[in-house]
Amino acid sequence: YTPGRPVGPGPGPAPAPARPAATPGGAVPTASGLHLRPTGKKRALLVGINYYGTRAELRGCVSDVHNMKRLLVETMRWDPSSIRTLTDDDRSSMPTADNIIRGLRWLVDNARPGDVHFFHYSGHGAQKEDPQGLEEDGMNETILPVDFQSAGMLTDDQISDIIIKPMPEGVRLTSVMDCCHSGTGLDLPFLYTSGGWKEETNPFHSACDAQMFSGCEDDDTSADATSRYGQAGGAMTTAFCDVLRSHPSPSYHQLMSELHNVMRKRGFKQRPQLTSSQAFSFDRPFRLTEIVPNSNHTLGRTVRRRFPPQPRKLGGGGAPPTGGGGG
């Protein structure tokens, strides 16, 4: 790979797996290439934080969780018992830092090849200095638990250390991050661009099949939107749910195109992003249960250069260091 350059044309053939599939059921051929057989085990963790009664209060993040849960249950036919929610309108399941970490550990507990996982976060996002200088802007992306003022922020590295880096080949994880500075919020190595996959300068390659859809690029801010049902919600979550209800199994290229179109038509300037652990073909169909084998020839961190911190001046007046609005 050449750092900072596309690593292959989007619509071209999928890269060959680096080693044989690791699932007990083995790999099966499909119309878009080789995929791994799911076990049927599914888990989802959905987190929405409105920060009620604070100067950081948002409007639509709890609604985002309800919207996403309806999508999984009604459109994707997931069992409601496989879905856990953390929202700050429920005293029994508050999205504190400890509860989010416990939820992430539950999400991937005893994960095996063929298992399918889903993580959704809607709330404030921010940045903090990357002490290792591995991020291209020298900053780690963060999410803000409801108790961030006492417990601090959770970084993309902390989240990735739990739900991405330890996962074996054959595990599928899909994430939707609807917050500011969410473009690389899981520290995945490949970024979807119109010219193909672009690799991070200092990528961490994993064996699992993980993708993250985010509300904006790292230096952008997310915005509140209104769903077709008239409820406040994050622009990314609302568009994601609306598009998949209308077209439940698009290709990745079609899905990203529709997300861009829907958000643009609704007046939002932010651009949704897709990052991935695998550089797959863009004509691959988007299905939460479809799993591609590992195609990374090396696993772990590749360090090519270090970057100084370039913090963005955001927030103020007692609010968290984010760009205001959004789910």
C-alpha positions in Angstrom: 0.0 0.0 0.0 1.0 3.6 -0.5 0.0 5.7 2.5 -2.5 8.5 1.7 -3.3 7.0 -1.7 -6.2 4.9 -2.9 -5.5 1.2 -2.5 -7.6 0.0 -5.3 -10.6 1.0 -7.4 -13.9 0.7 -5.7 -15.9 -1.4 -8.2 -13.0 -3.8 -9.0 -12.6 -7.4 -7.8 -12.4 -8.0 -4.1 -8.9 -8.8 -2.8 -8.0 -12.4 -2.3 -8.0 -13.6 1.3 -4.7 -13.8 3.0 -5.4 -17.3 4.4 -8.3 -19.8 4.4 -11.5 -18.9 6.1 -11.6 -19.6 9.8 -15.3 -20.3 10.4 -16.4 -23.8 11.4 -18.9 -23.8 8.4 -16.2 -22.5 6.0 -16.6 -20.1 3.2 -19.4 -20.1 0.7 -19.4 -18.4 -2.8 -22.0 -15.7 -3.4 -22.8 -13.4 -6.3 -20.3 -10.8 -5.1 -17.5 -13.1 -4.0 -16.4 -15.4 -1.1 -18.2 -14.9 2.2 -18.3 -16.7 5.6 -21.2 -18.6 7.0 -22.9 -16.8 9.9 -23.6 -18.7 13.1 -26.9 -17.0 13.8 -25.6 -15.3 16.9 -26.3 -11.5 16.8 -25.8 -8.8 19.4 -26.4 -5.0 19.3 -25.5 -2.2 21.7 -27.2 1.2 21.1 -26.2 4.3 23.1 -28.0 7.6 23.0 -27.2 10.6 25.3 -29.1 13.9 25.4 -27.2 15.2 28.5 -30.5 16.4 30.1 -30.3 19.5 32.3 -26.8 20.5 31.2 -25.5 23.2 29.0 -24.4 20.4 26.7 -28.0 19.2 26.2 -28.9 17.7 22.8 -32.4 16.9 21.5 -32.4 13.8 19.3 -30.0 11.2 20.6 -32.4 9.1 22.7 -34.8 9.1 19.7 -31.9 7.9 17.6 -31.6 4.8 19.7 -35.4 4.0 19.4 -35.2 4.6 15.7 -32.2 2.3 15.2 -33.8 -0.4 17.4 -36.9 -0.3 15.2 -34.8 -0.7 12.1 -33.0 -3.7 13.5 -36.2 -5.4 14.8 -38.8 -4.5 12.2 -36.7 -4.2 9.0 -33.7 -6.5 9.7 -35.7 -9.0 11.9 -33.4 -9.1 14.8 -34.6 -10.6 18.1 -35.2 -7.7 20.6 -33.6 -9.7 23.3 -30.3 -9.5 21.5 -30.3 -5.7 21.7 -29.1 -3.7 24.7 -29.7 0.1 25.0 -28.1 2.7 27.2 -30.0 6.1 27.3 -30.0 8.9 29.8 -33.8 8.9 30.1 -33.7 5.6 31.8 -32.1 5.6 35.3 -31.6 1.8 35.2 -29.4 1.9 32.1 -27.5 5.2 32.2 -24.8 5.6 29.5 -22.0 6.2 32.0 -18.4 5.5 31.0 -18.4 2.3 33.1 -21.7 1.1 31.6 -20.6 1.8 28.1 -17.4 -0.1 28.6 -19.3 -3.0 30.1 -21.8 -2.9 27.2 -19.0 -3.0 24.7 -17.5 -6.0 26.5 -20.9 -7.8 26.5 -21.3 -7.0 22.8 -18.3 -9.1 21.8 -18.1 -11.5 24.7 -17.0 -14.9 23.5 -17.2 -13.7 19.9 -16.6 -16.5 17.4 -16.2 -16.6 13.6 -19.7 -16.2 12.1 -21.0 -14.0 14.9 -22.6 -10.6 14.0 -22.4 -7.5 16.1 -23.8 -3.9 15.8 -22.8 -0.8 17.7 -24.6 2.6 17.5 -23.6 5.8 19.3 -25.5 9.1 19.2 -24.2 11.9 21.4 -21.4 14.4 21.8 -18.0 13.6 20.2 -14.7 15.4 20.7 -11.0 15.0 20.4 -8.0 14.7 22.7 -4.3 14.7 21.9 -2.9 11.4 20.7 0.1 10.7 22.9 1.7 8.4 20.3 1.2 10.8 17.3 -0.3 8.0 15.1 -3.5 9.9 14.0 -3.0 12.1 11.0 -4.2 15.2 12.8 -2.4 14.1 16.0 -5.7 13.8 17.8 -7.7 10.8 19.0 -11.5 10.9 18.4 -13.6 10.5 21.5 -17.2 10.0 22.7 -18.6 11.7 25.8 -20.4 9.5 28.3 -23.2 11.1 30.3 -20.7 11.4 33.2 -17.8 12.8 31.1 -17.2 15.7 33.5 -16.1 13.2 36.2 -15.2 10.1 34.3 -13.6 11.7 31.2 -14.0 10.8 27.6 -13.7 7.4 25.9 -11.2 7.4 23.0 -11.4 5.6 19.7 -8.4 3.5 20.8 -10.2 2.4 23.9 -13.3 1.3 21.9 -11.2 -0.4 19.2 -9.2 -2.2 21.8 -12.4 -3.9 23.0 -14.6 -4.5 19.9 -12.1 -4.5 16.9 -8.5 -5.4 17.5 -9.1 -8.7 19.4 -11.8 -10.0 17.1 -10.8 -13.1 15.0 -11.4 -13.5 11.3 -15.0 -14.3 10.5 -16.5 -11.9 13.1 -18.7 -9.1 11.6 -19.2 -5.8 13.3 -21.1 -2.8 11.9 -21.1 0.5 13.7 -23.0 3.8 13.2 -21.4 6.8 15.0 -23.5 9.9 14.9 -21.4 12.5 16.6 -18.8 15.2 16.0 -15.3 14.1 15.0 -16.5 10.6 14.1 -14.9 10.1 10.7 -12.3 7.6 12.1 -14.0 6.9 15.4 -13.1 3.2 15.5 -9.5 3.6 14.1 -10.2 1.4 11.1 -7.5 1.4 8.4 -9.4 2.0 5.2 -11.5 5.0 4.2 -14.1 4.8 1.4 -13.4 7.5 -1.4 -14.8 8.0 -4.9 -11.4 6.7 -6.2 -11.2 3.6 -4.1 -10.0 2.7 -0.6 -7.6 5.1 1.0 -5.3 3.6 3.7 -4.4 5.5 6.9 -0.8 6.5 7.2 -0.4 4.4 10.4 -3.0 1.7 9.9 -4.0 -1.0 12.4 -5.0 -4.0 10.4 -7.4 -6.5 12.0 -8.7 -9.9 10.9 -12.4 -9.2 11.5 -14.9 -7.7 9.0 -15.8 -4.4 10.6 -17.3 -1.2 9.1 -18.2 2.1 10.6 -20.6 4.6 9.1 -20.0 8.0 10.7 -21.9 11.3 10.7 -19.1 13.4 9.4 -15.4 13.7 8.8 -13.1 14.1 11.8 -13.0 17.9 11.5 -16.7 18.3 10.9 -19.7 18.5 13.3 -22.9 16.5 13.2 -26.3 18.0 13.1 -29.8 17.4 14.4 -32.4 16.4 11.9 -36.1 15.5 11.8 -37.2 11.9 10.9 -40.1 11.1 8.6 -42.0 10.6 11.9 -41.4 14.2 13.0 -39.0 13.3 15.8 -35.7 15.0 16.5 -32.7 12.8 15.7 -29.2 12.8 14.5 -28.8 13.5 10.7 -26.7 10.4 10.1 -28.9 8.0 12.1 -32.1 9.4 10.5 -30.7 9.1 7.0 -29.2 5.6 7.7 -32.6 4.3 8.9 -34.6 6.0 6.2 -32.4 4.7 3.4 -32.4 1.1 4.6 -36.1 1.0 5.3 -36.6 2.0 1.6 -33.9 -0.3 0.3 -32.9 -2.9 2.8 -30.1 -4.5 0.8 -28.2 -2.0 -1.4 -24.6 -2.3 -2.5 -22.2 -0.3 -0.4 -21.8 2.1 -3.3 -25.5 2.6 -3.5 -25.9 3.0 0.3 -23.2 5.7 0.5 -24.6 7.5 -2.6 -28.1 7.4 -1.0 -26.9 8.7 2.3 -25.1 11.6 0.6 -28.2 12.4 -1.5 -30.6 12.2 1.4 -28.5 14.4 3.7 -27.8 16.9 0.9 -31.5 17.2 0.0 -32.3 17.8 3.7 -29.9 20.7 3.7 -26.9 19.2 5.7 -23.4 20.0 4.6 -21.8 17.2 6.5 -20.7 14.2 4.5 -21.2 10.7 5.9 -18.0 8.5 5.9 -17.4 4.8 5.7 -14.3 3.2 7.2 -13.5 -0.5 7.1 -11.1 -3.2 8.4 -11.1 -4.8 5.0 -10.7 -3.3 1.5 -13.6 -5.1 -0.1 -15.3 -4.4 -3.5 -17.7 -1.5 -3.4 -20.4 -3.5 -5.2 -20.6 -5.9 -2.2 -24.2 -5.9 -1.0 -24.8 -4.3 2.4 -26.2 -6.9 4.8 -25.5 -7.0 8.5 -25.0 -10.7 8.4 -22.7 -11.0 5.4 -19.0 -11.6 6.4 -15.9 -11.4 4.2 -12.7 -13.3 5.0 -9.6 -11.4 6.1 -7.6 -9.9 3.1 -5.0 -8.0 5.1 -1.5 -9.6 4.5 -0.2 -8.3 7.9 -2.1 -7.7 11.1 -1.4 -5.1 13.8 0.0 -1.6 13.7 2.2 -0.3 10.9 3.9 3.0 11.8 5.2 5.1 9.0 5.4 8.6 10.6 4.4 10.5 13.7 2.1 13.6 13.7 2.0 16.6 16.0 -1.4 17.4 17.6 -3.6 19.8 15.7 -6.6 20.5 18.0 -9.7 22.1 16.7 -11.1 25.0 18.6 -14.7 24.0 19.4 -17.3 24.3 22.0 -17.3 26.7 25.0 -19.4 28.1 27.7 -19.4 25.0 29.8 -20.4 22.7 26.9 -18.2 19.7 26.0 -15.5 20.4 23.4 -17.7 19.5 20.4 -19.4 21.4 17.6 -22.8 21.7 19.0 -25.6 19.8 17.6 -26.0 16.5 17.0 -27.0 13.2 17.5 
